């Protein structure tokens, strides 16, 4: 039996660490040997910790535990939790995972007794890499590329940081796409990144034309984006970008470019560039654009749209 405590605001790394543990399970019995619980109540938590694996070998239990650091257990309950962890079955691995919003600096309160109990076991913090730590981000990209059996040139890694930011899941997705598009070539260049990776500039060019009422140019940019990504990936990327732009418009009067970089997870250079381009765009228009995208996304995901690409066109260009 092993107990793990993973926490932080880089959920991609937490997921990767849990995936390593999943590899130790028998794939034929995953339905029985892998269980996930979302902040179960105390009585249920104790029952889970005392679970007895059946005849299928090792069992892995994942417990999402964010709320446990907001409402405290009493001393009696903590004692039972501590005892249950100490007495657990040798074939049962338990992961407590506490994920927090990116770039907000939140983490569980280390003063709480519950934190101190978990920290006696395999504890690891997974914090997002700040956008200003470009060297660290570039090193992560190089290592992740190597794990996918591709090599990325230093200038290409730098370009990915500027274009995409510090979201490791997005960076990983773009590396996977580069691998597929370039096969059998295994070296990624700066030009590859520029031509194949969806960037802040790609998204901004599209939305910039749209906000200015230049619908023909906006439609052309949208169709260029469709050459790089599936429509729902574009919508998701745009939703992320627009949330960032809304933050920039709402906070720019009170925050420096460095502070805005931390809030949005974008490179400081990109923040300054976007602030300049957002000068003639109102917060109201950005919110409206986000609402339109959400409307299209719901229709596509619910199967109510026969042509997802056309659905987005109709909503954005109506």
C-alpha positions, 0 to 999 in steps of 0.5 A: 500500500502506498499513499500519495498527496499531489497538489498544485495548479498544474493539473496536467502534471498531476494527471501525468503522475497519476497516469504513471500509477495507472500503468501498474494496474491490470488492464483487463480489470480497470473497471474494478481496480480504478476508482475516482471519488470527488471529495467524499463525505467523512463516512464514505471517505473512511469506507474508501480508505478501508477498501479491500481489493478483490482478486484482480491484483492492485487497486488504485483509488483517486480522491479529489480533496480540494474541499477538505482544506476548506472545512476542517475535520474534527480531531476524532475524525482526523484520528480515524483517517490517520488510522485508516491510512496506516492500516490499509491493504498492501494492494491498495494505492491511494491518491489524494489530489488537490487541484487549484486554478492556474496562476492564482497562487492558491495551495492547501493550508499547510497548517491544517492537521489534515495536510500534516497527516497526508504530508507524512506520505508521498507528497509532491506539489505541482505548481505551474511554471510562471511565464517569465521563467522562459528557460524552465518552460523551454526545458520542459518542452524539450524534455516532453518532445524527447518523451514523444521521440522527437527533437525540438530546436532551441529557437522552436521551443522559444517560439512555442513559449511566446505563441502558446504561453505556460499551459503545459496541456496546450504545449503538450497538445501542440507537440503531439500535433507537430509529431503527427504532421512532420512524420517521419521527420523528427526534428521540429524547427521554428518555422514548423511551430510558426506554420503549424501551431495555433498562436495568440497572433492567429487567434487575435488576427481572426478576432481583431477583424471580427471585432472591427466588422471586417467579416471577409477578412475574419472569415478568411482567418477562421478558415486558415485556423481550420487548416490547423485544428478541428473546430472545437479545438479552435472554439476552446482556444478562442474561449481561453484567449477571450477570457484572457483578453477580458482579464486584460481589459478589466485589469489593465488600468490597475495592473502592470504588464508583469502582473497581467502576465501572471494573471493570464499565463501569457508571456509578458511580450504577448500581454503588451502586444495584446493590450495595444491591439485591444485598445479599440475593443470594448469589454462589452464586445469581448463578453458578447463574442464569448457568449456567441462562442459558448452558444455554438459550442453547446450546439455542437457538443449536444449534436444539434449541429449538422455542420460544426464549422458552419455553426461557428461561422453562423454564430460569429458572422451573423 
